[in-house]
Amino acid sequence: MKELLRNKYFKFGVAGVLYILWVIWVGNFWLLLGLPVVFDIYVSKKVNWSFWKKRHGKNHVVIEWLDALIFAVIAVTLINIFLFQNYRIPTPSMEKTLLVGDHLAVSKVAYGPRMPNTPIAFPFTQHTMPLTGGKGKSWSDLVHWDYKRLKGFGHVKNNDIVVFNFPAGDTVCLEQQAVSYYEILRERMEMLTAEDIRSGKPIKSRDDYYSTARQMIWNEYTVIYRPVDRRDNYVKRCVGIPGDTVVIKGGNLFINGTGVEEFKTQQTSYYVRTNGTRINPKAFERMGVSKADQSLMLSGTVYRLPLTRENAELISGFANVTGIEADYRRPAEYSPAVFPHDPQYRWNEDHFGPLWIPKRGTTVKLDLTNISFYTSIIDIYEENDLEVRDSVIFINGAPTDSYTFKMDYYWMMGDNRHDSADSRFWGFVPEDHIVGRPVLVWLSIDKEAQGFKKIRFNRFFKGARR
């Protein structure tokens, strides 16, 4: 048996079969041209593919370490592309389902691994080179591959927790990366409009404000474009899949007219009124309310807290609590930050829709009442030239009143409903932005704790709950 395992033809046979299966999975049969390389590595050995080290004789210890490092980088890179990738939770948008500081193993095969758009990149970086102050890009535009997803074990389903690339992250102001470029643009347009109103000047068209605001931003910031696979990674819950209709009423979510049951870990922000005394910090600790969430308002008599329904009922029974109510916005209270950022739809985070989620191959009628729903899809995600001139919609220079979608789209929301930048603010998530599904927490660090308490041992190897 040992002799068989050492046999060069046996080794080539195993490696060759695995390589052919990988080529079939990838679906690019030009890669079969690499089979002679596999044969040479195991059998003929004509070429020294590890050119940095000697084939025969002892190598210097530095060369041995270099060889091990190169092997590790290649192996981990392939694992990251085709099998699993690490993702750290940076914000509380999914608390209490996932906590800030959780490190997740994200399965690429759950929905099928996505071939990289930019295969030439510095290893283990998302979009920025280390030690560059956030301004040095880590990928090369020399090679760009079109979107291709390999076959996986399934498809995105309602209520799956999903990691995806931030759709509104295609354009970025390097000096202010924490805020979406489009949010900065909208705020600047609102500022220009307000200034004209205050000074009594005539109100200009939306296009005029857009052009002025855009030029101001490009003059003030370093603005760059990021391809899909180099945009920031987000994690949210997929509450709507292609073809679904989303409605939110009073903070309650409805999909296709049916109310969605609230998850036990789902949080809503509440105003908690006290008799003037503070709530014991130990009580917050027992409920898992972080120090960062313990916001005091109105001279210390009112807290604004993200709470699960269970915690809200628990805190309402405290002796010094005189009242508690959810922080829901009023119906028809227009929020400019909420998708589709169109005053004719007076929606906000808690009262939203109905909105239909686009499905690949479906054709919709277009007019001035719904074009704001699909502008990003047509113009950015599916790379068409979209214009509206004299109330006529033009796509790629031709007037049109309909559009057929090329991709499926999804609706993502955070379980921490009032502290989540999600689809309510930037719209649909295209299928080519889907990265994978978290399967377990392999490490969890509590930045608010001290010493060994920083490590949440009770969360190790905990499944990412649905």
C-alpha positions in Angstrom: 0.0 0.0 0.0 2.9 2.4 0.9 4.5 1.7 -2.4 1.3 2.5 -4.3 0.9 5.8 -2.5 4.5 6.7 -3.4 4.1 5.7 -7.0 4.3 8.7 -9.3 1.7 7.5 -11.7 -0.8 6.8 -8.9 -0.2 10.4 -7.6 -0.7 11.8 -11.1 -3.9 9.8 -11.5 -5.4 11.1 -8.3 -4.3 14.7 -9.0 -5.4 14.5 -12.6 -8.9 13.3 -11.7 -9.3 16.0 -9.2 -8.1 18.6 -11.7 -10.5 17.4 -14.4 -13.4 17.5 -11.9 -12.4 21.0 -11.0 -12.3 22.0 -14.7 -15.8 20.5 -15.2 -17.1 22.5 -12.2 -15.5 25.7 -13.4 -16.9 25.1 -16.9 -13.9 26.4 -18.8 -12.4 23.5 -20.8 -9.5 25.6 -22.0 -8.1 24.8 -18.5 -7.6 21.2 -19.6 -4.4 22.6 -21.2 -3.1 22.6 -17.7 -3.2 18.8 -17.5 0.3 18.4 -19.0 1.6 20.7 -16.2 0.1 18.3 -13.6 1.7 15.4 -15.5 5.1 17.1 -15.4 4.8 17.9 -11.7 4.2 14.3 -10.8 5.8 12.2 -13.6 8.1 13.8 -16.1 9.5 16.6 -13.9 11.1 18.5 -16.8 10.3 21.9 -15.4 11.1 23.2 -12.0 7.7 24.8 -11.2 9.0 25.8 -7.8 11.8 27.9 -9.4 12.6 29.7 -6.2 14.1 26.5 -4.6 16.6 23.8 -5.6 15.2 20.4 -6.7 18.1 18.6 -5.2 20.2 19.3 -2.2 19.4 21.3 0.9 17.8 24.8 0.6 18.5 27.7 2.9 16.0 28.0 5.8 14.7 31.3 4.3 13.9 29.5 1.0 12.1 26.8 3.0 10.0 29.4 4.8 9.3 31.2 1.5 8.2 27.9 -0.1 5.8 27.2 2.8 4.5 30.8 2.7 3.8 30.6 -1.1 2.1 27.3 -0.7 -0.1 28.6 2.2 -1.0 31.8 0.3 -2.1 29.8 -2.8 -4.0 27.2 -0.7 -5.9 29.8 1.4 -6.6 31.9 -1.7 -8.2 28.9 -3.5 -10.2 28.0 -0.3 -11.4 31.6 -0.1 -12.5 31.6 -3.7 -14.2 28.2 -3.9 -15.0 26.9 -0.4 -15.0 29.2 2.6 -14.1 32.8 3.6 -13.8 34.5 7.0 -16.0 37.5 7.7 -16.0 39.6 10.8 -19.1 41.4 12.0 -18.2 45.1 12.3 -21.6 46.7 13.1 -24.6 45.9 15.3 -27.1 45.7 12.4 -27.7 41.9 13.0 -27.7 41.9 16.8 -28.8 39.8 18.7 -28.6 37.2 15.9 -24.9 38.0 15.2 -22.8 40.1 17.5 -20.1 42.7 16.8 -16.8 40.9 16.9 -18.2 37.6 15.7 -15.9 35.9 13.1 -18.0 33.9 10.6 -17.0 31.0 8.3 -18.9 31.9 5.2 -19.7 29.0 2.8 -19.1 29.8 -0.9 -20.6 26.5 -2.0 -24.0 27.2 -0.3 -25.1 29.3 -3.3 -22.2 28.4 -5.6 -18.8 30.1 -5.6 -18.5 33.2 -7.7 -15.4 33.5 -10.0 -13.5 36.7 -9.1 -14.1 39.8 -11.4 -10.6 41.0 -10.6 -8.3 37.9 -10.3 -5.1 39.9 -10.0 -5.0 41.3 -6.4 -2.9 41.4 -3.3 -3.7 38.3 -1.1 -6.3 38.5 1.7 -7.4 42.1 1.0 -10.9 43.2 0.0 -10.1 46.5 -1.7 -7.3 48.4 0.1 -3.6 47.7 0.5 -2.4 47.6 4.1 -0.4 50.6 5.5 -1.8 53.0 2.8 -4.2 55.0 5.0 -7.2 53.5 3.2 -6.3 54.9 -0.2 -4.1 52.3 -1.9 -6.2 49.9 -4.0 -5.3 46.3 -3.7 -6.4 45.0 -7.1 -5.4 45.4 -10.7 -7.8 46.3 -13.6 -5.4 44.6 -16.1 -7.7 41.5 -16.1 -11.4 41.7 -15.6 -13.7 38.6 -15.8 -17.5 38.8 -16.4 -19.8 37.5 -13.7 -19.9 33.7 -13.5 -21.2 31.6 -10.6 -20.4 27.9 -10.3 -23.0 25.4 -9.3 -23.6 25.2 -5.5 -25.8 23.3 -3.1 -28.8 25.6 -3.3 -30.2 29.1 -3.8 -30.9 32.0 -1.6 -34.2 31.5 0.3 -36.4 33.7 2.4 -34.9 34.4 5.8 -31.4 33.1 4.9 -28.6 35.1 6.5 -26.4 36.2 3.5 -23.0 37.9 3.0 -22.9 40.1 -0.1 -21.0 43.0 -1.6 -22.5 46.4 -0.8 -24.5 47.4 -3.9 -24.0 51.1 -3.4 -20.3 50.7 -3.0 -19.5 51.0 -6.6 -18.4 54.6 -6.2 -16.5 55.6 -3.1 -15.1 58.9 -1.6 -11.8 57.7 -0.2 -11.7 60.4 2.4 -15.2 59.5 3.7 -15.6 55.7 3.1 -18.0 55.1 6.0 -20.7 57.0 4.1 -22.1 55.9 0.8 -21.2 58.2 -2.1 -24.8 58.3 -3.1 -25.8 59.4 0.4 -23.2 62.2 0.3 -24.6 63.2 -3.1 -28.2 63.3 -1.9 -27.3 65.3 1.2 -25.4 67.8 -0.9 -28.4 68.2 -3.3 -30.7 68.8 -0.3 -28.2 71.4 1.1 -28.1 73.2 -2.2 -31.9 73.2 -2.5 -32.3 74.5 1.1 -29.8 77.3 0.5 -31.8 78.5 -2.6 -35.0 78.4 -0.6 -33.5 80.4 2.3 -32.0 83.0 0.0 -35.2 83.4 -2.0 -33.6 82.2 -5.3 -35.7 80.3 -7.9 -35.7 76.5 -7.3 -33.7 74.7 -10.0 -34.5 71.3 -11.5 -33.3 68.1 -9.8 -30.8 67.5 -12.7 -29.3 70.9 -12.1 -28.8 70.2 -8.4 -27.4 66.8 -9.2 -24.8 68.2 -11.6 -23.7 70.9 -9.2 -23.5 68.6 -6.2 -21.7 65.9 -8.2 -19.1 68.4 -9.3 -18.6 69.7 -5.8 -18.0 66.2 -4.5 -15.5 65.3 -7.2 -13.6 68.6 -6.4 -13.5 67.9 -2.7 -12.9 64.1 -2.6 -10.9 61.4 -4.3 -13.6 59.5 -6.0 -12.9 56.0 -7.3 -14.9 53.1 -8.8 -14.8 49.6 -7.3 -15.8 46.4 -9.2 -18.4 44.1 -7.7 -16.0 41.7 -5.9 -14.0 44.6 -4.4 -16.9 46.3 -2.7 -17.4 46.1 1.0 -18.9 42.9 2.4 -22.2 43.2 4.3 -24.2 40.6 6.1 -28.0 40.8 6.4 -31.1 38.6 6.4 -32.7 38.0 3.0 -36.4 38.8 3.6 -37.4 38.9 0.0 -36.4 36.9 -3.0 -37.0 37.5 -6.8 -40.7 38.0 -7.5 -41.7 38.8 -3.9 -43.5 42.0 -2.9 -42.3 43.7 0.2 -44.5 45.9 2.5 -43.6 47.3 6.0 -46.5 48.6 8.1 -45.7 50.0 11.6 -42.4 48.2 11.6 -44.1 44.9 10.8 -42.8 43.1 7.6 -45.2 41.5 5.1 -44.0 39.4 2.1 -46.6 38.8 -0.6 -49.4 40.0 1.8 -48.4 37.6 4.6 -47.0 38.9 7.9 -43.5 37.6 8.6 -43.1 36.2 12.1 -40.7 38.2 14.3 -37.5 36.4 15.1 -36.7 36.0 18.8 -33.4 37.8 18.2 -34.9 40.7 16.2 -34.6 44.1 17.8 -36.5 47.3 17.7 -35.5 50.6 19.2 -37.7 51.7 22.2 -38.0 54.8 24.3 -37.8 53.7 28.0 -39.0 56.3 30.5 -37.9 56.1 34.1 -38.9 57.9 37.3 -35.6 59.8 37.2 -33.3 57.0 38.4 -31.0 55.1 36.1 -31.4 51.4 35.2 -28.8 49.2 36.9 -25.9 48.4 34.4 -26.0 44.8 35.6 -29.5 44.6 34.3 -28.3 45.7 30.9 -25.5 43.2 31.1 -27.9 40.3 31.8 -30.1 41.3 28.8 -27.0 41.6 26.5 -27.5 45.3 25.9 -24.1 46.7 25.0 -22.6 49.8 26.5 -22.7 51.5 23.1 -26.5 51.0 23.0 -27.3 52.5 26.3 -28.2 55.9 25.0 -29.6 58.4 27.5 -31.9 61.3 26.5 -33.9 64.0 28.2 -31.7 64.7 31.2 -31.3 61.0 32.0 -35.0 60.2 32.4 -35.4 58.5 29.0 -33.3 55.8 27.4 -33.4 54.9 23.7 -32.5 51.2 23.5 -32.5 48.4 20.9 -34.4 45.6 22.5 -35.9 42.2 21.5 -39.6 41.8 22.3 -38.6 39.6 25.3 -36.3 42.2 26.7 -38.8 45.0 26.1 -41.4 43.0 28.2 -38.8 42.4 30.8 -37.6 46.0 31.2 -41.2 47.3 31.3 -41.6 45.4 34.6 -38.7 47.2 36.3 -39.7 49.2 39.3 -38.2 52.5 38.1 -39.6 52.2 34.5 -42.7 54.3 34.0 -43.3 53.7 30.3 -42.0 52.1 27.1 -42.9 52.6 23.5 -41.3 51.6 20.1 -39.6 54.3 18.1 -41.7 54.0 15.0 -42.0 56.7 12.4 -45.4 58.0 11.4 -47.1 56.7 8.2 -46.5 59.0 5.1 -43.6 60.7 6.9 -41.2 61.1 4.0 -37.6 60.1 4.6 -35.2 61.3 1.8 -32.7 58.7 2.9 -35.1 55.8 2.2 -35.3 54.0 -1.1 -36.3 55.0 -3.8 -35.4 58.6 -2.6 -38.4 59.9 -4.5 -40.9 62.4 -2.9 -43.8 60.8 -4.7 -43.3 57.8 -2.5 -43.6 59.0 1.0 -42.0 56.0 2.7 -39.8 55.6 5.7 -38.0 52.8 7.6 -41.3 51.7 9.4 -43.8 52.3 6.6 -42.6 51.1 3.3 -44.0 49.7 0.0 -45.5 47.8 -1.6 -42.4 47.2 -3.7 -42.0 44.3 -6.1 -38.5 42.6 -6.3 -37.3 42.1 -9.9 -36.8 38.6 -11.3 -34.6 37.6 -14.2 -36.4 37.4 -17.5 -39.4 39.4 -16.3 -40.4 42.5 -18.3 -41.9 45.6 -16.6 -43.6 48.7 -18.0 -41.5 51.8 -17.4 -42.8 55.3 -16.8 -42.0 58.4 -14.7 -43.9 56.9 -11.7 -41.7 53.8 -11.3 -38.4 54.6 -13.0 -36.8 55.5 -9.7 -37.3 51.9 -8.5 -35.1 50.6 -11.4 -32.6 53.3 -12.1 -29.7 51.6 -10.4 -30.6 48.3 -11.9 -30.7 49.5 -15.5 -27.9 52.0 -15.3 -25.4 50.5 -12.9 -26.0 46.8 -12.1 -26.9 45.8 -15.7 -24.7 48.4 -17.4 -27.0 50.3 -19.7 -27.1 54.0 -20.6 -30.3 55.4 -19.0 -31.6 58.9 -19.6 -34.8 60.7 -19.0 -35.3 63.6 -21.4 -38.5 65.6 -21.8 -40.4 63.0 -19.8 -39.2 60.3 -22.2 -37.1 57.3 -21.0 -34.2 56.4 -23.1 -32.1 53.2 -22.7 -29.0 53.0 -24.8 -30.1 55.9 -26.8 -33.5 54.4 -27.8 -36.9 55.6 -26.3 -38.6 52.8 -24.4 -41.5 52.1 -22.1 -40.4 48.6 -20.9 -37.4 46.7 -19.6 -36.5 43.0 -19.2 -34.3 42.2 -16.2 -31.0 40.3 -16.8 -30.5 39.2 -13.2 -32.4 38.2 -10.1 -32.5 40.6 -7.1 -33.0 40.3 -3.4 -34.2 42.4 -0.5 -31.9 42.4 2.6 -32.7 43.7 6.1 -30.9 43.7 9.4 -32.4 42.0 12.5 -31.6 45.2 14.5 -34.3 47.0 12.6 -33.6 50.6 13.7 -29.8 50.3 13.5 -29.3 48.7 10.1 -28.2 50.3 6.8 -30.0 47.8 4.5 -32.2 47.6 1.4 -34.7 50.1 2.9 -32.0 52.7 2.2 -30.1 51.5 -0.9 -32.5 49.1 -2.6 -32.1 45.8 -4.3 -29.1 43.4 -4.1 -28.2 41.9 -7.5 -27.4 38.2 -7.7 -23.8 38.9 -8.8 -23.2 40.6 -5.5 -24.1 37.4 -3.4 -20.9 36.1 -1.7 -22.2 33.2 0.5 -24.0 32.0 3.6 -22.5 32.1 7.1 -22.5 28.6 8.6 -20.8 29.1 12.0 -19.1 31.5 14.4 -15.5 30.3 14.9 -14.3 33.2 17.0 -16.0 36.1 18.9 -14.3 39.1 20.5 -16.1 41.5 22.7 -14.4 44.9 22.3 -16.2 46.3 25.4 -14.8 43.7 27.8 -11.4 43.4 29.4 -8.8 40.7 29.6 -9.9 37.1 28.9 -13.5 38.3 29.1 -13.1 39.8 25.7 -13.3 36.3 24.3 -16.8 35.0 24.1 -16.1 31.3 24.4 -19.8 30.5 24.5 -20.2 31.6 20.9 -17.3 29.4 19.5 -18.6 27.0 16.8 -22.1 28.3 17.2 -24.2 28.0 14.1 -25.3 31.2 12.3 -29.0 31.0 13.2 -31.7 31.4 10.6 
